[in-house]
Amino acid sequence: WDYSGSGFDRGHLCPSADRDLTDADNAATFLLTNIMPQAPQLNQGIWAELEDYARSLVGDGNELYIIAGGYGSGGTGSQGGTTTTLANGAITVPARYWKVLLIMPNDDAPDIPRITSDTRVIAVDMPNTQAASALPWGQYRTSVDAIEASTGLNLLSRIPSTVQNDLEGGVDSGPTQ
């Protein structure tokens, strides 16, 4: 109910369509720990298009590691203006959403040794606004380093430091469809 009439969607960080093997897996995507307030045009537009693209990469024979979140305070939903919280301050409305996708061909070998400086990493950082979908998701590509600087997180930290530095500093320029 905290989202009803708020102007924001219950945006999934891990989409329901990614966890449909069992009813229990799918139900877990609806826990509020996986849901954050997203501007409807962001959630139903380019965020969903990026999720569809990620699923197409899996369909092409890849496995993906995906990390996502939000940061900052204050988004613009369908009611206009800037909203900083919902539920009487209990839910922060992020100003921005980010997602990092590490993409590798399917293989039974251990993952970490297979990750090299040539492994494709897509990182995006999008505003939580209705206007976000005016641009295609590929226009929001950035480096993992930039997301780390904005969030204070240390992503891809299990990867050897020389490879991690190469992967985190680059901005993907690969296909978006």
TADA-V441408 format. One record per helix or strand of 3 or more residues. SS is the DSSP state (H for helix, E for strand). FROM is the first residue (numbers start at 0). LEN is the number of residues. If there is no record, write none. Layout:
ss=SS from=FROM len=LEN
ss=SS from=FROM len=LEN
This chain:
ss=E from=7 len=5
ss=H from=15 len=3
ss=H from=22 len=6
ss=H from=31 len=3
ss=E from=34 len=5
ss=H from=39 len=5
ss=H from=45 len=14
ss=E from=61 len=10
ss=H from=86 len=3
ss=E from=95 len=10
ss=H from=110 len=4
ss=E from=119 len=8
ss=H from=129 len=5
ss=H from=136 len=4
ss=E from=140 len=3
ss=H from=143 len=8
ss=H from=160 len=9
